[in-house]
Amino acid sequence: MWNTRYVLDSRPIGLATEANFRREEVSLREPGEGEVLVRVHYISVDPAMRGWMNEGTTYVPGVELGAVMRAFAAGEIIDSRHPNWKVGQMVTGLLGVQTYAMINGEYLTEVDINSAPLSWYLGVLGMPGLTAYFGLLDKGNPKPGETVLVSGAAGMVGSLVGQIARIKGCRVAGIAGGDDKCAFLKNELKWDVVINYKSTSDLPAALKEHLPDGINIFFDNVGGNILDAALTNLGRGCRIIICGAISQYNNKTIQGPSNYMKIITARGTLTGIIVLDYFDKAAEALNDLSGWLREGKIIYKEHIIPSIDQFPFALNLLFTGGNIGKLLLRIPIE
Ligand SMILES: NC(=O)c1ccc[n+]([C@@H]2O[C@H](COP(=O)([O-])OP(=O)(O)OC[C@H]3O[C@@H](n4cnc5c(N)ncnc54)[C@H](OP(=O)(O)O)[C@@H]3O)[C@@H](O)[C@H]2O)c1
């Protein structure tokens, strides 16, 4: 059996390119003691992967040159020498950008595909779902009637944050790029205010016009100019949650917020979230998220690309705004 895998070959400057990866076909060995062989069905494509391609350690170490590109993925166990795992079980884990993963069984999570499709465990019921859930509820502590502004609003995390905020009785506003994304937020998700930042020349003025009483919670996925614009319109006691800064991930020099003194006037707080800190509380979030999905209170969209060979292209869709919803690669299973 052969494994197709993408290995990090060089570190990108700016957007990653195909040349930063090496596509390899390698033969598979038998699992060693404690190891499990997983046939990968879906690979999650996440903005964090761009950061993992850089040298050095942030909240996790960067991927070593020559190593398989790190990625969350989901699949089926096809061989096991670990006492807790048997053939046929469905799992998720950091399986990498490859069609088969040989992994220490300690690092896998079992998922139930009778309750939800396998791919959902990489999105709404996976790492991004937990990010939205705990980022908003634990860091933001939203109260009914408050105004929640979300950037990157039509993306995986952003669209879920806004929907959870609506469930909690908040007024929800989103900033997204493009008419299709804004129509999705307005017409399908029924958000109160939607702003297309690509066709808005003065974002601070647009925020003032649409949210005249100010923002109570700003959930930021984007950073840069969008963060700066939001800071001009804070309500008193505003909570600003820095979840991501995708506008900056390809930049050598990071643009910091120049309007940060508005936080003083607003008596606001600014906080960061790393989802890894919440993995031990996942059950609580998954219970709520599954319930909301069942009740139709959450609409969940996926953007699936049906080939591992599109990986470099897929990664860049996140930075050009080409995805709507959770971006995944599907590996066809013969
Ligand atoms: N802290 C954590 O633990 C954690 C965990 C997961 C994710 N995150 C962060 O959450 C954010 C969203 O992740 P996701 O997986 O849900 O991705 P996503 O939102 O599904 O996809 C990325 C979106 O970002 C927007 N974008 C890209 N470049 C932009 C720019 N220069 N200016 C404005 N918008 C831009 C694009 O939408 P438009 O077309 O609207 O521009 C793109 O579709 C990322 O920043 C990610 O790093 C953090």
The ligand as a MOL file (V3000), in Angstrom:
LIG
                    3D

  0  0  0     0  0            999 V3000
M  V30 BEGIN CTAB
M  V30 COUNTS 48 52 0 0 0
M  V30 BEGIN ATOM
M  V30 1 N -7.3330 30.9180 18.6090 0
M  V30 2 C -7.6850 29.6870 18.2560 0
M  V30 3 O -7.5610 28.7380 19.0320 0
M  V30 4 C -8.2090 29.4680 16.8790 0
M  V30 5 C -8.7240 28.2220 16.4850 0
M  V30 6 C -9.2600 28.1040 15.2000 0
M  V30 7 C -9.2440 29.2030 14.3290 0
M  V30 8 N -8.7000 30.3830 14.7500 0 CHG=1
M  V30 9 C -8.6910 31.5580 13.8860 0
M  V30 10 O -10.0070 31.8500 13.5160 0
M  V30 11 C -9.9850 32.5470 12.2760 0
M  V30 12 C -10.9980 31.9110 11.3360 0
M  V30 13 O -10.6010 30.5790 11.0420 0
M  V30 14 P -11.5510 29.6350 10.1590 0
M  V30 15 O -10.9900 28.2820 10.2140 0
M  V30 16 O -12.9400 29.8670 10.5750 0 CHG=-1
M  V30 17 O -11.3160 30.2030 8.6920 0
M  V30 18 P -12.4320 30.7740 7.7220 0
M  V30 19 O -12.9910 31.9930 8.3930 0
M  V30 20 O -13.3470 29.6960 7.3210 0
M  V30 21 O -11.6290 31.2130 6.4220 0
M  V30 22 C -10.8140 32.3150 6.4180 0
M  V30 23 C -11.5670 33.5970 5.9690 0
M  V30 24 O -10.8330 34.7220 6.4100 0
M  V30 25 C -11.1270 35.8190 5.6010 0
M  V30 26 N -9.9050 36.5620 5.2700 0
M  V30 27 C -8.7620 36.0700 4.7420 0
M  V30 28 N -7.8660 37.0750 4.5530 0
M  V30 29 C -8.4810 38.2140 4.9630 0
M  V30 30 C -8.0910 39.5790 5.0330 0
M  V30 31 N -6.8660 39.9830 4.6340 0
M  V30 32 N -8.9700 40.4920 5.4960 0
M  V30 33 C -10.2030 40.1030 5.9040 0
M  V30 34 N -10.6340 38.8310 5.8790 0
M  V30 35 C -9.7860 37.8970 5.4230 0
M  V30 36 C -11.7470 35.2550 4.3010 0
M  V30 37 O -13.1220 35.6040 4.3010 0
M  V30 38 P -13.6300 36.9380 3.5140 0
M  V30 39 O -13.9750 36.4650 2.1350 0
M  V30 40 O -14.7890 37.3550 4.3410 0
M  V30 41 O -12.4950 37.9020 3.4930 0
M  V30 42 C -11.5880 33.7500 4.4480 0
M  V30 43 O -12.6220 33.0410 3.8210 0
M  V30 44 C -8.5460 32.4970 11.7600 0
M  V30 45 O -7.9170 33.7280 12.0860 0
M  V30 46 C -7.9430 31.3800 12.5700 0
M  V30 47 O -6.5610 31.5030 12.7130 0
M  V30 48 C -8.1870 30.5200 16.0000 0
M  V30 END ATOM
M  V30 BEGIN BOND
M  V30 1 1 1 2
M  V30 2 2 2 3
M  V30 3 1 2 4
M  V30 4 1 4 5
M  V30 5 2 4 48
M  V30 6 2 5 6
M  V30 7 1 6 7
M  V30 8 2 7 8
M  V30 9 1 8 9
M  V30 10 1 8 48
M  V30 11 1 9 10
M  V30 12 1 9 46
M  V30 13 1 10 11
M  V30 14 1 11 12
M  V30 15 1 11 44
M  V30 16 1 12 13
M  V30 17 1 13 14
M  V30 18 2 14 15
M  V30 19 1 14 16
M  V30 20 1 14 17
M  V30 21 1 17 18
M  V30 22 2 18 19
M  V30 23 1 18 20
M  V30 24 1 18 21
M  V30 25 1 21 22
M  V30 26 1 22 23
M  V30 27 1 23 24
M  V30 28 1 23 42
M  V30 29 1 24 25
M  V30 30 1 25 26
M  V30 31 1 25 36
M  V30 32 1 26 27
M  V30 33 1 26 35
M  V30 34 2 27 28
M  V30 35 1 28 29
M  V30 36 1 29 30
M  V30 37 2 29 35
M  V30 38 1 30 31
M  V30 39 2 30 32
M  V30 40 1 32 33
M  V30 41 2 33 34
M  V30 42 1 34 35
M  V30 43 1 36 37
M  V30 44 1 36 42
M  V30 45 1 37 38
M  V30 46 2 38 39
M  V30 47 1 38 40
M  V30 48 1 38 41
M  V30 49 1 42 43
M  V30 50 1 44 45
M  V30 51 1 44 46
M  V30 52 1 46 47
M  V30 END BOND
M  V30 END CTAB
M  END
